[in-house]
Amino acid sequence: MTRSVFLIGPGFIGGEVLDYLLQENYKVTTLIRRQSAVADYAKLGVETVIGSLDDDTIRKQVVVSDIVFHTATADHLPSVQAVLEGIRERDSKGLETIYIHTSGASLLADTAAGNYKSNVIFDDENPAQIDALPDSAPHRLIDLAIVRARKELANSKMAIMIPPVIYGISSREKRTSIQLPTIARYSLKHGYAGQIGKGLAIWNQVHVKDLARGYMTLLHWLETTSTSEVVPNPYFFCENGEELSWGECSHEIGRILKEIGRLDNAEPKTIPPENYGDIFADYTETVAGSNSRNRASRLRKLGWKPSEKNTFASLAEDEIPAIVKETGEFSGYAKPVAS
């Protein structure tokens, strides 16, 4: 029997997941905000419901869906609560629901502000290590709503995907990711490759297509695994084995921009706090200057492995060639960043 999927957020991550769902003949409905998008999704064979993250459309659609993906944002509690309410309604009828939520590796971030490399590495086979994070950690309050609900809903299987730095360009809409492209745009605007502090802090990396395949690997595991096996550990990292310091990334951005004649010098310079408005505003030191090191042990044991080009190849071949063609003034990315 074809299983029904409700996809919340068919954008940068969700659009790639959508392609794989369609390849595997899932019946997909996605949430959209505008009537004008209906026809485009219909051409793909995707049904749509029009609404927002803040209305009751989500709960209603969850009630009639076997599987739910939330890839819109890691920081919107009302939409997660609406998903959980829909799952409760299904649970009361004895219906199984699979729910995969997107968090982000800012969850693990420290206060390094670029000034040191941390030796702390999180492993998704050790959920206690993640559960020990403070409630004040980025994304944590949203994640906790799922962590707590999963124990009360006997017919649900819930998992939280925690991506690191995501790179690459999306297949259909040709979108870039957020973290490294924002640094590249800042560097073009200010005439130097910017970094936070000394650029020493480290994050893991993953290409958006490898990440989408990670979601599918996780989905297939949830479909074939008992609820009792799923409940003890909801966490899944998805990283390609590449750890890069923010300084290394900024240097590579500088090198590429110098090579194409857009910068005079490839060497990174520290971004002064008064310019944080042109990066991630109040979130700058967390999103582009913290340490967030993790190991995707669980997905690898399920057979997932990365196969896309690495971060620097993607920057040189895909993101930066697209970014230098952009017009209009860039003024930072101030809203919370899911990854």
N, C-alpha and C positions, 0 to 999 in steps of 0.2 A: 504494500500500500504506500502511495506517495505521501510523504510527511510534509506538513505545512510549516513554513518558516516565516516569522515576522522579523524583519530587519529594521532596526531603528538606527538611522544614520548611514545612508548609502553614499557616503563621501569618499574621502581619501582611503581609509582602511576598508570601510564597508563596501565600497564599490568593487574592490578586488575580491572580497569574500563573496559578494553577489555573483561575480563571474564564475567562481568555482561551484557555487550552489546550483547555478543554471546548468553548468556542464554535467552535474550529477543528477539533474532532473528533479530537484526539489521544487515544490510549489511555493513560490516566494511572494510575499506581500511586503511592501516597504512604506515607511512613513515619509511623506513629502509635505512641503509647506505651500506649494503653488500649483494651481490647476494646470498651468502651462507645462508642467513636467510630466503630466499623465501620459501623453501620447508617446513620448520618448521611452518611458518604461514599458508601455504596452507593446512597443515594437520588440522589446527584449523578451516578452512573455512574462513580465512582472506586473502583478496587481498592485494597486496603490490605495492608500488611505490618506486623506488630506487632514493635517492637524499640526500641532506643535508639541514640544516636549512638556508643555505645561497644561495640556487639556486631557480630557477623559478618553480621547481616541486611543491612547496607548493601552489602557486597561481593557477596553472593549476588544481590541484586536488580539491581545494576549490570550484572552478567554477562548478564542477560537483557533489558537495556534499551538502546534506541538513543540515548536522550537523557537526560541527568541534569542536574537543577537542584539546587543546594545553597543554600537561602535560610534555613536554620535559624540560623546564627551564622557570624560571620567569624573565630571564635577557637577552633575545635575541631580540632586537628590530626589526632587519630586518625580522625575521620570522613572527612576529606579523604584520608588515606592509604588508608582502606578503599575509597573511590571509585576512587582511582588503581590499587589492586590489581585491582579489578574490570575497569577499562579495560585493564589489561595482559593479563588473561585473554582479553578480547575481541580485543585487538590480535593476540595469538598465533594466533587463529583467522581473522585477516584481516577482522574485523568493524569497521566504522566506529562511533565513539562521539562524540557531541557532549556536552561538559561545560561548563556555565555556573556559575561559582562566585560567591558574594557576598562581597566584601570591604567596605571602608567608607572614607570620606574622612578618618577619623582617621589613616589611613595617611600623610597629607600634613601632619599637624598639627605646629605649632611650639611653642615654649615661651612664647608671648606672655602667657599667663595673663590675657588681656583687656586688656593695657596698651598695645597698639599694633596698627595695621593693617599687614599685610604687603603688599608689592608683588609677591611671588612668586606666579605663576599657572602651574599645571600644565596641560598640554594632552595629551590622549590620542593625538594624532598624533605625539607625541615620547616614545616608550617609554623612551629612554635617560634622560630626566629622572626617570622613575619608578624605573627600575632603579638609579639613583644613590642612592636612599634607603637609610639604614642598615638592617641586619638587625634592629636594635632598634626600628624604627618599629612602631607598632601594626599588627597583622594581617600584618606583612611575612613572618614565618617561615612562616605558613600559605600565603600567596600564593606564596612561593618554591618550595614543594613542587610547585605546579602549573606555575610558570614553568620549572622544571628538567625536569619529566616530559614536558612537551609536545614537547620536541625528540627524545625517545627513542621516542615512540609514533607510529608512522608513519600509523596509521589513525584517530587521534583529532584532534578539533578542540576546543581548550579556550579559554575566554575568562573574564576576571575582570571582573565588574561592580563599580564603585566608587561607591556612592551618597553624596550629601552629607547635609545635614539632610533627613530624610524627614518629611513632615507629612500630615495627613488622617486619616480614620477608615476602617477596613477595611469592606468591603461586607457581609460575612456575619456576622462575629463582633463587629463594632462596636468593634474595638480602636483605641486611640490609638497614635501612635508613641511615641518615648522622649524625645528631647532636650528639645524645647520643652514638652511636657506635664509633664515632671519639674520644670522651672523654674516652671510654673504651679502645680503642687501645693506646691512649696516656698513660693511666694509666699502662697498661701492659709494655709499652716500658720504662717508667721512674720509675716504682716501687712504685708509690703512686697514689691515686685517685685524679686527678687534678680538680681544679675549678678555675673560673675567679674571682679575687677579693675575697670578703667575701662569695660569693655564695648565696647572698640574693635575687637577682633578680628572677622574676617569668615569666614562660611561661605556656600556656595551652598545652594540649596533645591530640593526636588522633591516633588510630590504623589505619594502611593503609587500612585495609578492611572496617572499618567504614567510612573512608574518601571516598573510592570508592563508597560506598552506598550513601554517601552524593552527589556525582556527579550525580548519577542516579536519586535521588530525585529532584535535581535541573533540570536535563534534562526533567523529566516528567512535572514539573511545567512550564518550558518554552514552552513545546509542547502544553500545554492546556491554556495558558494565552495570552491575547492580547499584541501586541507590546506596546500600550500606557500604559499598566500596568507595563511592564518590564522596560521601559526606565528610570523612575525616580531614580531607585536605582540598580546599577549593582553589589553590594557587598554582598558576602556570606562568613561568617566564618563557620568553621566546627571543633568544639572541643567537647570533651567528658565529660566536667564538672570537669575534674581533673586539678588543678593548682599545679605545683611543682616548687620549687626554684631549681636553678642550683646546690646549695649546697646539697639539699636533693638527687638529682639525682646522684651526685658524691659520696655521702656517700653510697648510695645503690650499685653503681658500685663497690666501695671499699669493701663493705660487701660481695658481691657475689664472688669477686675475692679472698678475704681472705678465704672465706669458702671452695673454691676449691683449696686452696694452692698456689695461684698465687701472692698474696700480703701478707706482714706480718702485715699490719695495715689497717683498714678500713677507718680511719679518713682522710678526704680530706685535701689537701694542695693547697695553691695558686700557680697557674702556673706563673712563671716569664715571663715577656714580651719577653725575649730573646728566649723562647721556643715556642712562638706563631706559628712559622713555622711548628711545629708538631701538631697544631690544625687547625686553619682556617686562618693562616697568618694575613693579614691586616684586615680580617673580624672577627677575633676571639671575640673581645669584643661585637660586635653586635650579632653574631650568637650564642654565648654561655655565654653571660654575661649581656645581656640587659633584660629589662622588656618588655613583649609584652602580655598584657592581653586583652581578647576579649570574646564576647558572641555570640554564633550561634543561635540567637533568630529566625531568619527567617527559617532555615532548620527545627528547632524543630516544628515550627508552621505548617510546611508542612508535618509533620508526621515522620521525620527522628529521630532516636534515636540510640545511640551507644550500641553495644552488645558484643564487643570483650573484652578480658582480659585487665587489666590495665597496665600501663607502667612498674611498677616494676616486675609484674609477667612475662611480656614479656621479659624483660631483663634477668631474672633468667632462664626462660625456653627456650627461643628462641635465642635472639641476642648473649648473652655472650657465651653460649655453641658453637655457630658457630664461633665467633670471636677467641676464644682460639685455634681453630683448624687451623687458618690461618697460612700460612708460608710466609716468606719474611719480610723485614723490612718495617714498616709503617712510612711514612714521612709526615703525615698531609694531609689536604684536602684544598688546597689553592684557588681553583676556587670559584666563587660566588655560594652561596648555595640558592637554590630556596625557601627553607622553613625558 
